[in-house]
Amino acid sequence: MLADFSQISVFLSAISSIAVIAGTVFIVFQLRQNAKLIEAGTMETRMNMSLALLEKLTDESFAKRRKKMHEVVRKYGKKNWAGFDDSLDDFEARNFAYIYELLGQLIRDGILDGPTVMNALQYLVVFDWNAFAPLSNYLMRRYKLRVNAWQNFEWLAQETRQRMEERERVASTVETT
């Protein structure tokens, strides 16, 4: 009778070990599945945020603010920035630049999808940085800054320019072959 209990004990111990191993395999599988779901959800959220932001950038008010910034920089740049400081034009131009500054910061922080934003903006951000750069330089002198306050805007323009130049190189290579 004692032998029967020892055999049952060995049998139950073996089943217990198999159950633990199977449970471990199941837990690892579940953790991997959960990680994939979290990654997919994060990617979807990033893409949705990027698309929502890009929708704002294609709004009519953005085009008007963009044109105003270009005009302000051109106008006051010709006058060596006389009358610009603390004017409504000053605040509007800097406010417009902060849109791109924020975009650059959100991309660098991994909150927005950089390739999506850069592909959507294309040379728009590059042209706007080229227009804004003289004002940025003036403001750095005005406030005695050693670091560009719009460094993320500038970075976004440079990255976008490089991305677009690479696309152009690939396109021209395809055309010649």
C-alpha positions in Angstrom: 0.0 0.0 0.0 2.9 2.3 0.8 4.4 1.7 -2.6 1.2 2.7 -4.2 1.3 6.1 -2.4 4.9 6.6 -3.4 4.1 5.9 -7.1 1.1 8.2 -6.9 3.4 10.9 -5.3 6.0 10.5 -8.1 3.2 10.6 -10.7 1.7 13.8 -9.2 5.1 15.3 -8.9 5.8 14.7 -12.6 2.4 16.1 -13.6 3.1 19.2 -11.4 6.4 19.7 -13.1 4.8 19.5 -16.5 2.1 21.9 -15.4 4.7 24.4 -14.2 6.6 24.2 -17.5 3.4 24.5 -19.6 2.4 27.5 -17.4 5.7 29.2 -17.9 5.5 28.7 -21.7 2.0 30.1 -21.7 3.1 33.1 -19.6 6.0 33.9 -21.9 3.7 33.6 -24.9 1.2 35.9 -23.3 3.9 38.5 -22.4 5.1 38.5 -26.0 1.5 38.9 -27.3 0.9 41.8 -24.8 4.1 43.5 -25.9 3.1 43.3 -29.5 -0.4 44.7 -28.7 1.1 47.5 -26.7 3.6 48.3 -29.5 0.7 48.3 -32.1 -1.4 50.5 -29.9 1.5 53.0 -29.4 2.2 53.0 -33.2 -1.5 53.7 -33.9 -1.6 56.5 -31.3 1.5 58.1 -32.8 0.1 57.9 -36.3 -3.2 59.3 -35.3 -1.5 62.2 -33.5 0.7 62.8 -36.5 -2.3 62.8 -38.9 -4.3 65.1 -36.6 -1.5 67.6 -36.4 -0.9 67.5 -40.1 -4.6 68.2 -40.6 -4.2 71.4 -38.6 -1.2 72.3 -40.8 -3.3 72.1 -43.9 -6.0 74.3 -42.5 -6.5 77.7 -44.1 -5.5 79.6 -40.9 -2.1 78.0 -41.1 -1.5 79.2 -44.6 -2.5 82.7 -43.6 -0.2 82.7 -40.6 2.6 81.2 -42.7 2.2 84.0 -45.3 2.2 86.6 -42.5 5.4 85.3 -41.0 7.1 85.5 -44.4 5.9 89.0 -45.0 6.9 90.2 -41.5 10.4 88.8 -41.8 10.9 90.3 -45.2 9.5 93.7 -44.1 11.4 94.1 -40.9 14.6 92.5 -42.2 14.8 95.3 -44.8 14.5 97.9 -42.0 17.2 96.2 -39.9 14.3 95.1 -37.5 13.4 98.7 -36.6 10.0 98.8 -34.9 9.8 95.0 -34.7 10.6 94.4 -31.1 7.5 93.5 -29.0 5.1 94.4 -31.8 2.2 92.2 -32.7 4.2 91.1 -35.8 7.0 90.0 -33.5 4.7 87.9 -31.3 2.9 86.4 -34.3 6.1 85.5 -36.2 7.6 83.8 -33.1 4.3 82.1 -32.3 4.2 80.7 -35.9 7.8 79.4 -35.5 6.8 77.6 -32.3 4.5 75.4 -34.3 7.5 73.9 -36.1 9.6 74.0 -32.9 6.9 71.9 -31.2 6.8 69.5 -34.2 10.5 69.0 -34.1 10.5 68.5 -30.3 7.6 66.0 -30.5 9.4 64.0 -33.3 12.7 64.0 -31.4 10.9 62.8 -28.2 9.3 60.0 -30.3 5.8 61.2 -29.7 5.2 61.9 -33.4 6.3 59.8 -36.3 9.1 61.7 -37.9 9.0 60.1 -41.4 5.2 60.7 -41.6 5.5 64.4 -40.6 8.5 65.0 -42.8 7.0 63.3 -45.8 3.8 65.3 -45.4 5.6 68.7 -44.9 8.2 68.1 -47.5 9.9 71.4 -48.5 7.3 73.5 -46.7 9.3 73.3 -43.4 12.5 73.9 -45.3 11.2 77.1 -47.0 9.7 78.3 -43.8 13.0 77.8 -41.9 14.9 79.6 -44.7 12.4 82.5 -44.3 12.5 82.5 -40.5 16.3 82.0 -40.1 17.1 85.8 -40.3 14.6 86.5 -37.6 16.0 83.6 -35.5 19.5 85.1 -35.8 18.2 88.6 -34.9 16.4 87.3 -31.9 19.5 85.4 -30.7 21.4 88.7 -30.9 18.5 90.6 -29.3 18.2 88.3 -26.3 22.0 87.5 -26.2 21.3 83.7 -26.6 24.1 81.3 -27.4 21.7 78.5 -28.3 19.0 78.8 -31.0 15.6 79.0 -29.3 14.2 77.4 -32.4 16.8 74.6 -32.7 14.1 71.9 -33.2 12.6 73.9 -36.0 16.0 74.2 -37.6 16.7 70.5 -37.0 13.3 69.6 -38.6 14.1 71.6 -41.6 17.5 70.1 -42.0 16.2 66.5 -41.5 13.4 67.1 -44.0 15.8 68.6 -46.5 18.1 65.6 -46.3 15.1 63.2 -46.6 13.8 65.1 -49.7 17.3 65.2 -51.3 17.6 61.4 -50.8 14.2 60.9 -52.4 15.3 63.1 -55.3 18.6 61.1 -55.7 16.6 57.8 -55.7 14.1 59.2 -58.2 16.9 60.4 -60.5 18.7 57.1 -60.3 15.5 55.3 -61.3 14.9 57.7 -64.2 18.4 57.1 -65.6 18.2 53.3 -65.5 
